[in-house]
Amino acid sequence: MSSAPLLGDRCKGDDLAAGKVGGEQQLPCWLAWLGRIVDTEEAQAQLRFAVPMVLTNMAYYGIPLVSVMFSGHLGDVHLAGATLGNSWATVTGYAFVMGLSGALETLCGKAYGARLYRMLGLYLQSSFIMSAAASLLISVLWYFTEPLLLFLRQDPEVSHAAGIFVQAQIPGLFAFSFVHCLLRYLQTQSVVLPLVVCSVVPFVLHVALAHLLVNVFGLGLAGASAAISATFWVCCLMLFAYVLISKEFCETWRGFSADAFMYVLPTVKLATPSAIMVCLELWAFELLVLIAGLLPHPTVATPLIAICVSTEAIACMITVGFSATVSTRVSNEIGAGNVDKAKNAVSVTLKLSVFLAVSFVLLLAFGHNLWASLFSRSSRIISEFAAITPLMMISIVLDAAQGVLSGVSRGCGWQHIGAMTNLVAFYLIGMPLAILFSFNLKFHTKGLWVGLICGLTCQACSLLVITVRTKWTKLAEAMQEEKANYVA
């Protein structure tokens, strides 16, 4: 089994940081200066990993978005139903099963670093079993989407449309959960380029399929939603076929085994707090949109906060890529017993993520009017977005930092700590302060975002303290003990 690219020889990186190539030739001054700030070899390796992960996540994010766009051309009620249905599906299903797969970032990552290759396949199968069971339970909830939305006092017509949109995605939920298990399995082995192919190609096919079902066959909302299910199954089958066909996984995938049932409980123990960790953060952003509807002038406040949340989500795509990178690096190096490399990886990823976040917010600072005009033609909304942009810039940088630190938590197996941190940061600090600032102090939409910033600050600082105070050696020793027990 070849070693992972990110676990390769680092001597070149040492020469590069020292300003040498081949031990003799001096590098240009600017590159030598850069080497003093960040480990350039590690940074290059992480960028080669992170960029494909960013593209992959953007493709998956875009699949349901395309169906919502096609639904929008059917009428206003269809657009409202598809938008509400997409939000409901994300909050109640997709985010949860995606969070469940986070257990594999710890289990497969450490096992791969420790060269316990057969364990990766067993962990993957145990995660399949867990994800299928979770998807089955969520399917029941999705089947009753319309009556549940009516119970939440949503518009009857919109609730009916949302129900149709969500129910047709029930088969796709199973595929989506399996896809993320496969993504984590491959990611922890530093296999990322095939992930781009297995996401971008289905995304392109999805555009054609959605057009065919909606505009040619006239299946309306059900067709737009069924296209999502079909596309997710294409993604799943492509990824699984790649694992079965490629000789690269001959040691980590040795076929289905009944032994996988032995590892379902350890997987569930890590997966449950991982899912809670993801959901608590995502729900906080969705809650902001709902609270905005209670503010004065909700026709301005709600779309304004929705634009802010969408902008944050797009910026988060970059963070997700680097979060996956640091999770893989940390878990691999801890499994291999390389404590110093694990700590160095955290430092480099944090610097890269914050640098890219700052670059993003600079673009936002100069192009906020153009960006807002893509969402709305209202001059008031555009001017309000310009006023809230400085706060957006702060939140994006904080989100980038906490995203990386959350990846460290998953790599180390601290999902329970991350879940507790998110609960306190967002629901005991962030949301109460958001309500206080927006309603009591009359800051309105700005108050909502200030409250969010307070929550993100608490979250990032807490995770930073935990990371700094980590006993990395103990983590490595625990993994070596686990390895010895497995071999014995």
C-alpha positions as CSV (number, residue, x, y, z in Angstrom):
1,M,0.0,0.0,0.0
2,S,1.6,3.3,-1.0
3,S,1.7,6.0,1.6
4,A,-0.6,8.9,1.3
5,P,0.7,12.0,-0.5
6,L,0.2,14.1,2.6
7,L,2.3,11.6,4.6
8,G,5.2,11.7,2.2
9,D,8.8,12.7,2.8
10,R,9.1,16.1,4.3
11,C,12.8,16.7,3.8
12,K,12.1,18.8,0.7
13,G,9.9,21.0,2.8
14,D,12.7,21.5,5.3
15,D,15.1,22.6,2.5
16,L,12.4,24.9,1.1
17,A,11.7,26.6,4.4
18,A,15.5,27.0,4.9
19,G,15.7,28.8,1.5
20,K,17.4,25.9,-0.3
21,V,16.7,23.6,-3.2
22,G,18.8,20.5,-3.4
23,G,20.7,21.7,-0.3
24,E,22.6,24.2,-2.4
25,Q,20.7,26.7,-4.5
26,Q,19.2,29.7,-2.8
27,L,15.6,30.6,-3.4
28,P,14.4,34.0,-4.3
29,C,14.1,36.4,-1.4
30,W,10.3,36.5,-1.5
31,L,10.0,32.7,-1.4
32,A,12.5,32.5,1.4
33,W,10.6,35.1,3.3
34,L,7.3,33.2,2.7
35,G,9.0,30.0,4.0
36,R,9.6,31.8,7.4
37,I,5.9,32.5,7.7
38,V,4.5,29.2,6.6
39,D,5.8,25.7,5.8
40,T,5.6,26.0,2.1
41,E,5.9,22.3,1.3
42,E,3.1,21.5,3.7
43,A,1.1,24.4,2.3
44,Q,1.5,23.2,-1.3
45,A,0.4,19.6,-0.2
46,Q,-2.6,21.0,1.6
47,L,-3.7,23.2,-1.3
48,R,-3.5,20.2,-3.6
49,F,-5.8,18.4,-1.2
50,A,-8.1,21.3,-0.3
51,V,-8.9,22.7,-3.8
52,P,-10.4,19.4,-5.1
53,M,-12.4,19.1,-1.8
54,V,-13.7,22.7,-2.3
55,L,-14.8,21.9,-5.9
56,T,-16.4,18.6,-4.8
57,N,-18.4,20.3,-2.0
58,M,-19.5,23.1,-4.3
59,A,-20.8,20.6,-6.9
60,Y,-22.8,18.7,-4.2
61,Y,-24.1,22.0,-2.9
62,G,-25.2,23.0,-6.4
63,I,-27.2,19.9,-7.2
64,P,-30.4,20.7,-5.2
65,L,-29.8,24.4,-5.9
66,V,-30.2,23.7,-9.7
67,S,-33.5,21.9,-9.0
68,V,-34.7,24.9,-7.0
69,M,-33.9,27.1,-10.0
70,F,-35.8,25.0,-12.4
71,S,-38.7,24.9,-10.0
72,G,-38.7,28.7,-9.9
73,H,-39.6,28.9,-13.6
74,L,-42.8,27.0,-12.9
75,G,-44.3,29.8,-10.8
76,D,-44.0,31.7,-7.5
77,V,-45.7,29.0,-5.4
78,H,-43.4,26.4,-6.9
79,L,-40.3,28.5,-6.1
80,A,-41.5,29.1,-2.5
81,G,-42.3,25.4,-2.1
82,A,-38.9,24.3,-3.5
83,T,-37.0,26.8,-1.4
84,L,-38.9,25.8,1.8
85,G,-38.6,22.1,0.9
86,N,-34.9,22.4,0.2
87,S,-34.3,24.2,3.6
88,W,-36.4,21.6,5.4
89,A,-34.6,18.7,3.7
90,T,-31.2,20.2,4.6
91,V,-32.1,21.0,8.2
92,T,-33.9,17.7,9.0
93,G,-31.9,15.2,6.9
94,Y,-28.9,16.1,4.7
95,A,-27.0,18.0,7.5
96,F,-27.6,15.2,9.9
97,V,-26.4,12.3,7.7
98,M,-23.5,14.4,6.5
99,G,-22.5,15.0,10.2
100,L,-22.7,11.2,10.9
101,S,-20.0,10.6,8.3
102,G,-17.7,12.7,10.4
103,A,-16.9,9.7,12.6
104,L,-14.9,8.2,9.6
105,E,-12.6,11.2,9.6
106,T,-11.4,10.1,13.0
107,L,-11.6,6.3,12.6
108,C,-10.4,5.9,9.1
109,G,-7.8,8.7,9.4
110,K,-6.1,7.2,12.4
111,A,-6.3,3.7,11.1
112,Y,-4.7,4.7,7.8
113,G,-1.9,6.6,9.5
114,A,-1.3,3.5,11.7
115,R,-1.4,1.3,8.6
116,L,-4.3,-0.7,9.9
117,Y,-5.6,-0.8,6.3
118,R,-8.3,-3.5,6.7
119,M,-10.0,-1.4,9.4
120,L,-10.9,1.3,6.9
121,G,-13.1,-1.1,5.0
122,L,-14.8,-2.3,8.2
123,Y,-15.4,1.2,9.4
124,L,-16.8,2.1,6.1
125,Q,-19.3,-0.8,6.2
126,S,-20.3,0.0,9.7
127,S,-20.9,3.6,8.7
128,F,-23.1,2.3,5.8
129,I,-25.2,0.3,8.2
130,M,-25.6,3.3,10.6
131,S,-26.4,5.7,7.7
132,A,-29.0,3.4,6.2
133,A,-30.8,3.2,9.6
134,A,-30.7,6.9,10.1
135,S,-31.9,7.6,6.6
136,L,-34.8,5.2,7.1
137,L,-36.0,7.1,10.2
138,I,-35.6,10.5,8.5
139,S,-37.6,9.2,5.5
140,V,-40.6,8.8,7.8
141,L,-40.3,12.4,8.9
142,W,-39.9,13.5,5.3
143,Y,-43.0,11.6,4.3
144,F,-45.1,13.8,6.6
145,T,-43.5,17.1,5.5
146,E,-46.7,18.8,4.5
147,P,-48.7,18.2,7.7
148,L,-45.6,19.1,9.8
149,L,-45.2,22.4,7.9
150,L,-48.9,23.1,8.3
151,F,-48.5,22.5,12.0
152,L,-45.7,25.1,11.9
153,R,-48.2,27.5,10.4
154,Q,-46.7,27.7,6.9
155,D,-48.8,28.7,4.0
156,P,-51.0,25.7,2.8
157,E,-50.1,26.0,-0.9
158,V,-46.4,26.4,-0.2
159,S,-46.5,23.5,2.3
160,H,-48.1,21.2,-0.3
161,A,-45.5,22.1,-2.9
162,A,-42.7,21.6,-0.3
163,G,-44.1,18.2,0.6
164,I,-44.0,17.1,-3.0
165,F,-40.4,18.4,-3.4
166,V,-39.2,16.6,-0.3
167,Q,-40.9,13.3,-0.7
168,A,-39.4,12.7,-4.1
169,Q,-35.9,13.1,-2.5
170,I,-36.4,10.2,0.0
171,P,-34.5,7.7,-2.3
172,G,-31.8,10.2,-2.8
173,L,-31.3,10.6,1.0
174,F,-29.9,7.1,1.2
175,A,-27.5,7.8,-1.7
176,F,-26.4,11.1,-0.2
177,S,-25.6,9.4,3.2
178,F,-23.6,6.7,1.4
179,V,-21.8,9.3,-0.7
180,H,-20.5,11.1,2.3
181,C,-19.3,7.8,3.9
182,L,-17.4,7.1,0.7
183,L,-16.0,10.7,0.6
184,R,-14.6,10.3,4.1
185,Y,-13.2,6.9,3.4
186,L,-11.4,8.2,0.3
187,Q,-10.5,11.6,1.8
188,T,-8.6,10.0,4.7
189,Q,-6.5,8.1,2.2
190,S,-5.7,11.5,0.5
191,V,-7.6,10.4,-2.7
192,V,-9.2,13.6,-3.8
193,L,-9.0,14.1,-7.6
194,P,-11.5,11.3,-8.3
195,L,-13.9,13.0,-6.0
196,V,-14.0,16.0,-8.3
197,V,-14.8,13.8,-11.3
198,C,-17.5,11.9,-9.4
199,S,-19.2,15.1,-8.3
200,V,-18.7,17.5,-11.3
201,V,-19.8,15.0,-13.9
202,P,-23.0,14.1,-12.1
203,F,-23.6,17.8,-11.6
204,V,-23.5,18.5,-15.3
205,L,-25.7,15.5,-15.9
206,H,-28.1,16.8,-13.3
207,V,-28.7,20.0,-15.2
208,A,-29.7,18.0,-18.3
209,L,-31.8,15.6,-16.3
210,A,-33.7,18.4,-14.5
211,H,-34.4,20.1,-17.8
212,L,-35.6,16.8,-19.2
213,L,-38.0,15.9,-16.3
214,V,-39.3,19.4,-15.7
215,N,-39.5,21.1,-19.2
216,V,-39.7,18.1,-21.6
217,F,-41.7,15.5,-19.6
218,G,-43.6,18.2,-17.6
219,L,-43.2,16.5,-14.2
220,G,-43.0,19.8,-12.4
221,L,-41.8,19.9,-8.8
222,A,-41.7,16.1,-8.5
223,G,-39.5,15.9,-11.6
224,A,-37.1,18.6,-10.3
225,S,-36.8,16.7,-7.0
226,A,-36.6,13.3,-8.6
227,A,-33.6,14.6,-10.6
228,I,-31.8,15.2,-7.2
229,S,-32.4,11.6,-6.1
230,A,-31.2,10.2,-9.4
231,T,-28.1,12.4,-9.4
232,F,-27.1,11.4,-5.9
233,W,-27.4,7.7,-6.8
234,V,-25.2,8.3,-9.9
235,C,-22.6,9.9,-7.6
236,C,-22.8,7.0,-5.1
237,L,-22.5,4.3,-7.8
238,M,-19.6,6.1,-9.5
239,L,-17.7,6.4,-6.2
240,F,-18.4,2.8,-5.1
241,A,-17.4,1.5,-8.6
242,Y,-14.1,3.4,-8.3
243,V,-13.4,1.8,-5.0
244,L,-14.2,-1.7,-6.4
245,I,-12.3,-1.3,-9.6
246,S,-9.2,0.6,-8.5
247,K,-6.3,-1.6,-7.3
248,E,-5.3,1.3,-5.0
249,F,-7.9,0.0,-2.4
250,C,-7.0,-3.7,-2.5
251,E,-5.8,-3.5,1.1
252,T,-8.4,-1.1,2.6
253,W,-11.4,-2.7,0.9
254,R,-11.5,-6.5,1.0
255,G,-15.2,-7.0,0.4
256,F,-18.2,-7.1,2.6
257,S,-17.7,-8.7,6.0
258,A,-19.9,-9.6,8.9
259,D,-17.1,-8.3,11.1
260,A,-18.3,-4.8,10.3
261,F,-21.2,-5.2,12.7
262,M,-18.7,-5.3,15.6
263,Y,-17.7,-1.7,14.8
264,V,-21.2,-0.2,14.4
265,L,-21.4,0.8,18.1
266,P,-18.0,2.6,18.2
267,T,-18.9,4.3,14.9
268,V,-22.3,5.5,16.4
269,K,-20.6,6.8,19.5
270,L,-18.4,9.1,17.4
271,A,-21.0,9.8,14.7
272,T,-23.8,11.0,17.0
273,P,-21.9,14.0,18.5
274,S,-20.4,14.7,15.1
275,A,-23.9,15.0,13.6
276,I,-25.0,17.2,16.5
277,M,-22.0,19.4,16.1
278,V,-22.8,20.0,12.4
279,C,-26.5,20.5,13.0
280,L,-26.2,22.9,15.9
281,E,-24.1,25.3,13.8
282,L,-26.3,25.0,10.6
283,W,-29.5,25.4,12.6
284,A,-28.2,28.7,14.1
285,F,-27.9,30.2,10.7
286,E,-31.4,29.0,9.6
287,L,-32.8,30.3,12.9
288,L,-31.5,33.8,12.1
289,V,-33.6,33.8,8.9
290,L,-36.7,32.9,10.9
291,I,-36.1,35.5,13.6
292,A,-35.6,38.1,10.8
293,G,-39.2,37.5,9.8
294,L,-40.3,38.9,13.2
295,L,-38.4,42.2,12.8
296,P,-40.1,45.4,11.6
297,H,-40.2,45.5,7.8
298,P,-39.8,41.7,7.4
299,T,-40.0,42.0,3.6
300,V,-36.6,43.7,3.8
301,A,-35.1,42.0,6.9
302,T,-35.8,38.4,5.8
303,P,-34.3,38.5,2.3
304,L,-31.4,40.6,3.7
305,I,-30.5,38.0,6.3
306,A,-31.1,35.2,3.7
307,I,-28.5,36.9,1.4
308,C,-26.1,37.2,4.3
309,V,-26.5,33.5,5.2
310,S,-26.1,32.4,1.5
311,T,-22.9,34.5,1.3
312,E,-21.6,32.9,4.4
313,A,-22.4,29.5,3.1
314,I,-20.5,30.1,-0.2
315,A,-17.5,31.4,1.8
316,C,-17.9,28.3,4.0
317,M,-17.2,26.0,0.9
318,I,-13.6,27.1,1.1
319,T,-13.5,26.5,4.8
320,V,-15.0,23.0,4.4
321,G,-12.2,22.1,2.0
322,F,-9.5,23.1,4.5
323,S,-11.4,21.6,7.4
324,A,-11.3,18.2,5.6
325,T,-7.6,18.8,4.9
326,V,-6.6,19.4,8.5
327,S,-8.9,16.6,9.8
328,T,-7.1,14.1,7.4
329,R,-3.6,15.5,8.2
330,V,-4.1,15.4,12.0
331,S,-5.7,11.9,12.1
332,N,-3.1,10.4,9.7
333,E,-0.2,11.8,11.6
334,I,-1.5,10.9,15.0
335,G,-2.1,7.4,13.7
336,A,1.5,7.3,12.4
337,G,2.8,8.7,15.7
338,N,4.1,11.9,14.1
339,V,3.1,14.5,16.8
340,D,5.2,17.4,15.5
341,K,3.8,17.0,12.0
342,A,0.3,17.0,13.3
343,K,0.8,20.3,15.1
344,N,2.6,21.8,12.1
345,A,-0.3,20.8,9.9
346,V,-2.8,22.6,12.2
347,S,-0.7,25.8,12.1
348,V,-0.4,25.8,8.3
349,T,-4.0,25.0,7.6
350,L,-5.2,27.8,10.0
351,K,-2.9,30.3,8.2
352,L,-4.1,29.3,4.8
353,S,-7.7,29.3,5.6
354,V,-7.7,32.7,7.3
355,F,-5.6,34.1,4.4
356,L,-8.2,32.9,1.8
357,A,-11.0,34.2,4.0
358,V,-9.4,37.6,4.2
359,S,-9.1,37.6,0.4
360,F,-12.8,36.7,0.0
361,V,-13.9,39.5,2.4
362,L,-11.8,42.0,0.5
363,L,-13.6,41.1,-2.7
364,L,-16.9,41.4,-0.8
365,A,-15.8,44.8,0.5
366,F,-15.3,46.2,-2.9
367,G,-18.1,44.3,-4.7
368,H,-20.9,44.1,-2.2
369,N,-23.3,46.2,-4.3
370,L,-22.8,44.0,-7.4
371,W,-23.1,40.8,-5.3
372,A,-26.4,42.0,-3.6
373,S,-27.8,43.0,-7.0
374,L,-27.6,39.3,-8.1
375,F,-30.1,38.4,-5.4
376,S,-32.4,41.5,-5.4
377,R,-33.2,44.6,-7.5
378,S,-34.4,46.5,-4.4
379,S,-32.2,49.5,-3.8
380,R,-33.1,49.4,-0.1
381,I,-31.9,45.8,0.3
382,I,-28.7,46.6,-1.6
383,S,-28.0,49.6,0.6
384,E,-28.8,47.6,3.8
385,F,-26.5,44.8,2.6
386,A,-23.7,47.4,2.2
387,A,-24.2,48.6,5.8
388,I,-24.0,45.0,7.1
389,T,-21.0,44.0,5.0
390,P,-18.3,45.0,7.6
391,L,-20.0,42.7,10.0
392,M,-20.1,40.0,7.4
393,M,-16.4,40.4,6.9
394,I,-15.7,39.7,10.5
395,S,-18.0,36.7,10.7
396,I,-16.4,35.1,7.5
397,V,-12.9,35.3,9.0
398,L,-14.1,33.9,12.3
399,D,-16.0,31.1,10.5
400,A,-12.8,30.2,8.6
401,A,-10.8,29.9,11.8
402,Q,-13.4,27.9,13.6
403,G,-13.9,25.6,10.6
404,V,-10.3,24.6,10.7
405,L,-10.4,24.1,14.4
406,S,-13.5,22.0,14.1
407,G,-11.6,19.8,11.6
408,V,-8.9,19.4,14.2
409,S,-11.6,18.2,16.6
410,R,-12.9,15.6,14.2
411,G,-9.3,14.4,13.4
412,C,-8.6,13.9,17.1
413,G,-12.0,12.3,17.9
414,W,-13.3,15.2,20.0
415,Q,-16.7,15.4,18.3
416,H,-18.4,15.5,21.8
417,I,-16.4,18.5,22.8
418,G,-17.2,20.2,19.5
419,A,-20.9,19.5,20.0
420,M,-20.9,21.0,23.5
421,T,-18.9,24.0,22.3
422,N,-21.4,24.7,19.5
423,L,-24.4,24.3,21.9
424,V,-22.9,26.9,24.3
425,A,-21.5,29.3,21.7
426,F,-24.6,29.5,19.5
427,Y,-27.6,28.8,21.8
428,L,-26.5,30.1,25.2
429,I,-24.5,33.1,23.9
430,G,-25.0,33.9,20.2
431,M,-28.8,33.6,19.7
432,P,-29.8,35.3,23.1
433,L,-27.4,38.2,22.3
434,A,-28.8,38.3,18.7
435,I,-32.4,38.7,20.1
436,L,-31.2,41.3,22.7
437,F,-29.4,43.4,20.1
438,S,-32.0,43.2,17.4
439,F,-35.2,43.6,19.5
440,N,-34.3,45.2,22.8
441,L,-31.5,47.5,21.6
442,K,-33.3,48.1,18.3
443,F,-30.3,47.3,16.1
444,H,-32.5,45.0,14.0
445,T,-30.7,43.1,11.2
446,K,-27.3,44.3,12.4
447,G,-28.1,43.2,15.9
448,L,-28.8,39.7,14.6
449,W,-25.4,39.5,12.9
450,V,-23.6,41.0,15.9
451,G,-25.1,38.2,18.0
452,L,-23.9,35.6,15.5
453,I,-20.4,37.1,15.6
454,C,-20.4,36.8,19.4
455,G,-21.3,33.1,19.1
456,L,-18.6,32.5,16.4
457,T,-16.0,34.3,18.6
458,C,-16.9,32.1,21.6
459,Q,-16.8,29.0,19.4
460,A,-13.4,29.9,17.7
461,C,-11.8,30.9,21.0
462,S,-13.0,27.8,22.8
463,L,-11.7,25.5,20.1
464,L,-8.4,27.4,19.9
465,V,-7.8,26.9,23.7
466,I,-8.7,23.2,23.4
467,T,-6.3,22.8,20.5
468,V,-3.4,24.7,22.1
469,R,-3.8,22.7,25.4
470,T,-3.9,19.4,23.6
471,K,-1.6,16.6,24.8
472,W,-0.7,15.4,21.3
473,T,1.7,12.8,22.7
474,K,-1.0,11.1,24.6
475,L,-3.2,10.9,21.5
476,A,-0.4,9.2,19.6
477,E,0.3,6.8,22.5
478,A,-3.4,5.8,22.7
479,M,-3.4,5.1,19.0
480,Q,-0.3,3.0,19.2
481,E,-1.9,1.0,22.1
482,E,-5.0,0.4,19.9
483,K,-2.8,-0.7,17.1
484,A,-0.9,-3.2,19.3
485,N,-4.2,-4.6,20.6
486,Y,-5.5,-5.0,17.1
487,V,-2.3,-6.8,15.9
488,A,-2.4,-9.0,19.0
